[in-house]
Amino acid sequence: MITILLENEPQFRWQTDVDNLLPVIRLQVEELNWVISNLECWHLKDVVPAVTVWGEQMEHYYSYIVVPGKTLYDTIVGKDLQIVWGVFCGVPGNVPELSKDEVPYADGNRKLWTEPESFQLAYSEIEIVCFDSSATIVKFRDEELGRQFLESFPDGEIMRGSAAE
């Protein structure tokens, strides 16, 4: 597994630019189901109705939604959304119901920084965490895929322990 911290990426318009991140791993994104939680976005152009509905469904702090990968990709890419906060966990197959304690989150989650090599959902293949518009953390269970991803974002840092390399 590999965890990559993206900050100040020249390809990004802002530090949590999932719109430019997803195309690099499109095939993998579309193959998984995605648990989305802790989502807060700014619609920079037109309002994206699906994202508005997702946000309404997650109004309770420990709630989440599950969407197919193709839906996630088609909803986010090319829509000028800035994701302020959000956790996206790509899971193969069906997603079991999560208890309140299992719902992934970014805001206030110290483990993102102190235990960067652990997944929030044990069965995630990929996790994307948008942290307060200031950084994006991308985790890959498949280290080779993560290293290929890093070739597209060479300013990214591999995170280990409690500090980035």
Helices and strands as residue ranges (DSSP letters): E 2-6, H 18-21, G 22-25, H 26-31, E 33-43, H 49-57, E 64-68, H 69-76, E 81-91, G 100-102, H 111-114, E 126-131, E 135-140, H 143-152, E 157-160, E 163-164
